[in-house]
Amino acid sequence: MNELIEKINASYEALKADAELQAEKGNKAAGTRARKASLELEKLLKEFRKASLEASKG
């Protein structure tokens, strides 16, 4: 579970950095990277929810 949390944090940092570049400088490539990171973050958060539910049951 700790590894999953680290992946979530890394994905969030990538999303944050690229989103800021897009918003502040109009960097279109950063926008593409931010959207890709958001999809990855969504998958990781679903995995976290599943792992969290399993941990609370056991």
N, C-alpha and C positions, 0 to 999 in steps of 0.2 A: 504494500500500500504506500510506503514511503517513496518508492521509485515512481509510482503513479503520480503522487503529489509533486515530485520534482519535475516530471514531464509537463504537468499542468502549469507549473510556475514558469518553465522555460517557454512554453507555447504562449502564455499570456504576455511575457516580456517581449517576445518577437512581435506579437500583435500590436502591443502598445507602441513600440518603437516605429513600426511601419505606418501605423495609423497617424502618429504624430507627424511623420515625414509627409504623408499625403496631405494632411490638414494644413500644415504650416507652409510647405513649399510647393504643394501641388504636384508632387511626384507620383505619376501614374503607376509606375512599376511598384512603388511601395504600397499603393492601394491594392494592387493585385496580390502582393505578398500578404497583406493584412487580411484580405478575404480568405486566402488559403489557410492562414493561421487560425482564423475564426472557425473554419470547418474542422480543423484538427482539434482545436480546443473543445468544440462541441462533442466530438467523439470521446475525448479523454474524460470530459465531465460525465458522460453517460457511463463510462467504465467505472469512474469513481463512485457514482451513485449505486451501481450494482455491487461493487466491492464493499461499500459502506453498509448496505442492507445485509449482505452476507455476514459481515463482522458483527453486526448488532444481533443477529439471530444466534450466533455461536458463542 
